[in-house]
Every structure is written in structure tokens, then in C-alpha cells.
Amino acid sequence: MSQQVRAVVARSKGAPVSLETIVVPDPGPGEALVRIEACGVCHTDLHYRDGGISDDFPFLLGHEAAGVVEAVGDGVTDVAPGDFVVLNWRAVCGQCRACRRGRPWYCFNTHNARQKMTLADGTELSPALGIGAFAEKTLVAAGQCTKVDPAVSPAVAGLLGCGVMAGIGAALNTGGVGRGDSVAVIGCGGVGAAAVLGSNLAGAARVIAVDIDDRKLETARGLGATHTVNSKETDAVAAVRELTGGFGADVVIEAVGRPETYRQAFYARDLAGTVVLVGVPTPEMKLELPLLDVFGRGGALKSSWYGDCLPSRDFPMLIDLHLQGRLDLDAFVTETIALDEVEKAFERMHHGDVLRSVVLL
């Protein structure tokens, strides 16, 4: 059996997305069918549409989502029909070398649904990040579903599926920000703003937000930044050092993913400090640094995969903090839109007009 639902599809590189009818199979072994209630519009979806990730068109876009499990396949025990879940794109396998070493947040063998969703004519779809949630319903691996408190707004919950979790996790998990630390966040879009929020949650004494857009810097202040630097008007490295007694920050989080901003992060950290790269570069980008500086400055240069999160641990915790009023996730939802407004949301994203547009279904 299968169902026909409406979904947002990217058929070819750079072309506007379209609202189409797709076919979603019933869940097989290890799979779950999820009725989507909300899905954030993420830069990664735009990269898929523009062919920046792969050329496996047509793509079923959307991945930052929350919804209700409608059905599960054989062998699924962690979630059941009726559960409210946040979808994640790193379903932990439990068997790979990272999992066996007790580091499941690095799982090297994450998996997706085995069955393919298709267009009405039978053409197989490539779901964005193995999810494809700009749709009324989607089919995922059951391990991609994390049960959370249903009292939370779906528009807020879904954001943990990608950008917000990536930023918070870059601070809490990868960067290990602690009480009294100084932190600089370079790039204050959705991920960077979440890194500011995560640093504030961790108890950082000084959180310096760096961006070229004053609107984003104002948002960062509302999420806990103690200082802001417009790097279009002033040298970011000099400003961060001046704000940290001339030393540099204990942790610098680079949320842009470009060589020039990574160099800023590298030189804006204190000796033995930590640089966290959470911004996603494109394949052609190259980085050149004096090897003596890499050695002489010490510390750690880290990449943050999805905020090094473990969804089963982190999603419920962050949702609980939000429901307690201790984590303002509502601040990330700039607007809510309909399923047929995704292309317009991409345009607003391109112009920096939104932190997050969220599709409500």
C-alpha cells in the first residue's frame, strides 16, 4: 500500500521548486511514516535546490521537521503511532566503530529509509538529508525519529532537527563552553545565533557576536550576546582581542564556512583556545595557514557535525529547557508559511530577511 500526498520538489538545478503529488510507501522493517506538522526552511535545502550538494535530482526538500508518527514497520520499538517526534538526519546505528567506542554522536553508519518515495509517474525522489519533510507525510528510518514532549509547538520543535541543534551543539558539545568562558561567534544567521544562545546557556561570561548585518547582531543580543562586532566596519580579530583583554576568546565558533572567516576565528582565539567550524564550506574552498602558527598557538581546531549531538539525549533535554522558559527557541521563528510558499522563503533567506521561515501543515 502507499499514499499520495503533496510535497515540495526540486526537479532541476537552480529552477524554482514546485508543489507536486508524491507517493509515499507504507513503512517497511525499521521504518516510520510521519505526518509532518512543521518544517523549517534551511540553507541546506537551498543548496540542494541549487545543486550544491549533489546532482541526484529530483529532490524532495525539507529536513528540519517535527510531526506525529502514523505507522511503523516491523522491528520498530523506540517509537509508536501517535508519538510526537523531531526528525533527525543522523540515525545512530549502534554497531559502527564510533558507536562501539561509546561515541554514538560520531556514528559513521547513519541510515535512512530503504524504500524510495516517488513522483506520481514512479520517478524516485532523493530526500534532503534522508528526510524530505516539505511534505504532508514522509518515510524515514525509525532511528531518525526522536520522541519529545508534545506540549511544545511543532514550529519550535522542528528547528532542533538541523540549524538550531547545530549551533547549540557547537557551543555545548563540540566547543565545551563552560562557566566564565569568553566566546566569539562569527556569523549570526540561524546556526550562529543558536551558538550564541548555547554559549549563554552554558554560562559564558562574555559572548561576542560577529557579523556584517546589524539586524543579525541585534538578534544575537536578544539571545545573550554581551557584545557585538560589525566586521564590515571594524577588524573582527582586533575587536575580539580588545574585548578579551588583548588575548582572544577561549572558544571561537565559525558559523559561516568560508576560508576568510575561518582565519578570523583562528586568530581571534586565545592561546590554547578552541576553534569550532560549524559553517559548511563548499567543495572548492581551500584554507592556507602558517603551520608554525597552528603549532605555536596550540589548542584545538574542531569541526562540529550536527553540533555533535545525540538526538535521543539532546532533543528531549532542550525541549524541556524551552518549556521551562530557560531556552528561548521561539526567537528563531521569524514567520510561518504554507507549503506552497517555500520558494518565496528562499528569496527572503537570500536577502537575510529571516532567521527561520517555518512551514506549517
N, C-alpha and C positions, 0 to 999 in steps of 0.2 A: 504494500500500500504506500501511497505518497500523498502529499498535499500541495496545492498550488497557492502561493502567497505573493504579495507584492514586495519588491526589493529594488535597491539602487544598484545599478550595474555600470561598470566602466568597460565599454566594448573595444576601444582602441586608444592608443597613446595620445594624451592631450585633449581628446574630444570630451565635450560635456557629458556628464553622466546622465543616465536615463532611468526612469521608473518603469520596471518591467515585471511580468509574471514569471516566477521561477517555480521549479518543482523541488520539493524537499522530501527525501525518503523518510520512512519511519525508522527509528533508531535500531541499529544492529547491536551486536555484542560490544559492550564497553562504550556505547554512545548515548547521547541525551538529546532530546528535542526540546528547545527552549523557545517560549513565546516572549519576544523582546518587548520590553516596556519603555526603555530609553537607551540611546546610544550617542555618545559624544562624537563630535566631528574633529578628528585629529589630523595633524600634519602628515602622519604616515599614510592616511587614506589619500591625501593629495599626491603624495609620492607614488603611490600605486597607480592612480589615475594618469599621472604624467610619465609612467614607465621608468621611474627612478629606482625601482626595487627589482622588477623582473619584467619580462615581456609575455607572461603567461595569461594574456587576455583571452576571454573576458573575465574581469574581476568582479566578485561580489564584495562590495566595500563595507566598512564598518567593523569595529572590533572593541570599542570602549563601552561595554554594554552591561545592562542588568535586565533580568526578566524572571519568568516563572517556568520551572521545569514542567513540561506537559507529559512526557513519556520517557522511559529509559529502556535500554536494551538489556539482554541477558548479561548477568555478571556484575551489574552496577549496584553497589551497596552504599556509597557515600552520599548520594542524593536520591530523592524520590519525587514523583509527581506532586506538585503543589509547593515545592521548596522555592523560596526566593533566592536567587543566586546572582553573583557577579561573575562575568566571564573573564577568563584569563588566557593568555596565549602561550603560557609555559606550563603544560600539564606534566607534572613530575612523574617520572617512570618508576622510581624506587629501586631500580636494578643497575643503573649505569655506574661507572667508577666514581662519579661525584656523589651520587646518592649513597653508595656503599661506604663512602668515606665520611658520611654524616653531613654533607654539604648539599642538600637537595635543591637549594636555591640556585645552584650552578648546573642543575640537571642537563646532561649532554644528549639526552634522548627523548626530549619532549615530543608529544604526539598529538595528532588531530583525528577527527572522524575519518574513518576509512572510506565510507560511501561519499559519493560526489553529489552535490546539488547541481541542478542543470537549468538551462533556459527551457522554455516550453518546447523547443524543437529538439531537445536532447543534448545540446552543446554543453559540455562540462564547464562549470564555473570554478575559478580559483578564489577561495575565500580569503580575504585580507587577514594576515596573521593567523590563518587557520580558523577564523571565526565567521566573518561575513554577517554582520549584525545590523546593517541598514536594511532590515527585512522584518516582516511581521513575525516570522519564525526562522530559526536556523538550527542546523545539526552540528553538534560538536562532540568531541571526546568528553566523556563524563568527568574526567580529570580536569577539564577546563572550566568546570562549574564549582564555585565556592559558595556554600550556604552562608548567608548573613542575616542579621535581624531584619525582618520585613517592615519594621517601623520606619526605616529610613526611606527617604524619597528616592525613587529609581533614577531620577536625573542626577542625583549626587552619587549614588552608589556606583553607577556605571563608570564614573570617572576614575575609579581605582583600577579599572581594567587596563589602563595604559598610562597616560601622561601624569596624572596626579601621583600615582604609586611610584612611577619612575623618579619623580622629583623628591618626594618624601623619602623614598628608599635610598636615593643617592646621598642624602644627608644622614639618615639614621643608620642604614645598614652598611653602605659602602664607605662613606666618609667617616663613620663613627663619631659624629659630632657629639661632644659632651658638654656638661655644665661648665660655663665660664669660657668656652672657646670663642675665638673670633672666626667668622666665616664670611667669605665673599662669594656671591653667586653672579656669574657672568651670563647674561641672557635671561630676561624675566618674562618670557612667554609662559605658556601653561606649565611646562616642566620646571623652568627656573623659579616661577612663583611658588610652586609646590615645594621646591628645595628650600626656599625662604621659610615657608610655613613649617617644614620639617625641622629646620635648624632652630627655629623659635621654640618648637615643641620639645626639642632636646635640651633646651636651657642655655643655648649660646648667649654669651654676654653681648656680643656685637655681631650684627648681621648686615653686611654691606651689599646692597643690590646694585648691579651694574647693567646698564642698557643704554640704547641710543634714543629710546622713546619715553618721554616724560609720563605718558599715560601708564605705561607698564611699571615705571618706577613708583608712581602713586599707588598703584595696586599692590606692589610689593610692600610699601609702607603699611598698608592696611593689613597685610598678612604677617607683620612682625619685623620688617627690616628697620634697623635703627638708623641707618644712613643710606643715602642713595648717591650714585655717581652717573652722570650722563657722559658716556665715553665719547660722544661726538664732540663735546665741548672741552673735555679735560682728559689728561692721560690717566687711563684706568689703573695702571700699575702704581704710578706715583700717588694717586689718590688713595688706593687701598693701603699702601705703606704708611702714608701720613695718618690715616685713621687707626693704625695699629702700632703707634709708637715708633714708626720707621722700620718695623721688622717684616711686615707682611702677615697675612691671615694664617691661622692654624690649618684651616681647610678651605680650599677654593674649588667651587663646583662650576664646571664649564658646561653650560646647557645650550650651547649654540651648535657646536660640532664643526668648527672651522679652524684652520691652522693658525690664523692670526689671533683669534680669541683664546686658543689653547696656549699660545705663547704668553699671552697676558696672564692666564691662570698660572702658568709655570713660574713666572717671575713675580707674581703678586702674593705668593705663599711665603711663609716664614721658613727658615732653615729647618729641615726635618719635618716640614709640614706635608700635607696631603693634597694632591690634585685629583679630582674625580671628573672624568669625562662621561657625561650622560647625554650630551648632544650627539646626534647621529651624523657622521660625515658621509660624503658621497664617495664612490669608489676611486675617483681620480685625484682626490686630495692627498697631498704629501706634507709631512712635517719635518723640519730641519731644526735641530737644537745642538749646541756645542756639547759634545759628550762629557767634557770636563765639568760643565755646569750641572749636567744630570748627576754626575758623581759627587760633585762638591756641595750641592745643595741638599743632598740626602733625602730622607723622607720617602714618600710613596707616590707613584703615578698609577692611578687605577682607572679601569673602565667599569661602568655600572650597567649591568644587564638588567633592564626592567627594575631598577632600584634594588637589585639583588634580593628581591622579595621572595618569600614563601607564601603563596596566596592563602593557604589554609591557616597560617599563623597571623599574617599581617592584615588581611582584609577584615576579618571579624573584629580585630583589635581597633583598627582605625575607624570602623563604623561605630563601634561602641563609644570611642572618644568623641566622635561627632555628635552622637545622640546625647551625650553628657554635656554638650556645649563647650568642649575643650578643643575642638578642631573644626575650624570654620571651612567646611567644604562647599557650602552654598556660595561662597565668594567666587568660585570658579565658573559658575553657570551664568554667562552673560545673557543668553537668550535661549528660549526653547522654540523649536521649529517643527514643521511637518516633514514627512518623509520625502516629499517632492521639492523640498527647499534646500537640499544638500549642496547643489551646485552654487546657489547664491551664498551659502555659508562658506564655501571655499573662497569665494571672492572677498568676503568680509575678512576672513582669516588672512588672506594675502595682504590686505591693506592694514593689518594689525588692529582691526576694529573690535575684536572679541578676544576674550580669554578662552572661552569654550561656548560653542553653539551645541545644543543638545537636542537630538531628535526625540520627540515623544510619540509613542504609538498607542 
